[in-house]
Amino acid sequence: IVFVLLCQLAYSQPKKFAVGVRLGEPSGLNARYYLEDGERAIDVNIGTYGGLWGNVRSYRSGYYKNVGLAISANYLFMHQLFGKEQVMGYYGFGGQINSRRYYPDQFNQSGQVFYDKTISLGGSGLGGIEYFLPDRPLSIFLDAGLYVEVLPGFLFMHQQIGTGVRLNL
């Protein structure tokens, strides 16, 4: 039954919705909703943040020392590349919410370990390329971008890069 359904879904370009996984930063479950014109999309990722570039990272007047939860959403503009309908370039902007443990230096000098659960909010920019496999409902992608935090670490910046696969429905 699954094979028959996959054969009926076969095409080499986006339809309406795609779901998959993204590995990188942030990593997690990825969903993309293609808007009516086929040149715009909404991309949502729910997963982890802080693993690709290492768990320990200087942050404000202390450190992050773990992997946390991240939720990001971006509004994307999509364009056909190289005259091929199965190759799409995209770029866009959006926002991201992160939750991690923050270890401020001022509270950790006594030898005791103290951390604060920090919720951060910021903007994100993203650009990438997506290849839709011919005669298959799958696409693979590679993208990179920048996260710029607004709260609580104003203008804290962090690069983001990821790759993944999506099932296009």
C-alpha positions, 0 to 999 in steps of 0.5 A: 500500500505504501509503495502504491501511495508513493508512486502516485505522489511521484513528481519533481517539484513542490506540491503543497506541503513537505515534512522531513528532518534537518541535521545541523543547527538547528536540527529537528523536524522540518515542515514546509508549506508551499504557498499558492504561487509556488514562489513562496513558502513557510518553513518551520523547524522544531528541534535542538539548538547548540549541538553542531558548533559545540555545547559550550559557547560564550554567551553574554557574561557566561556560557551555554553548556548544553543543547537546548530546544529551538523553534524557528519559522521563516518566510521564504522566496523561491526561484528556479535555478539553472533552468531546471524545475527540480532545482530551487534556490530560496532565501528568506527571513523569520524568527527563532525561539531558543531555550537553553541553560545559561551559566553566568560567570558571576554565580559560578566563581565559588565552585558551585554550579548555578544556571538559569534556564534562558528563553531567547528570541531573535530574528533569522535569515536563511538561504539555500538550495533544494533538489527535487528527485525526479519521479520521487516525492523526495527533496534534499536541501542544504541551507545556511543563515544567521540568527541575531538575538534580540532578547536577552542577549541583544545582538548576539549572533550565531551562524546556522547551517543544515542539510536534510530531506523532505517528503513532498505531499 
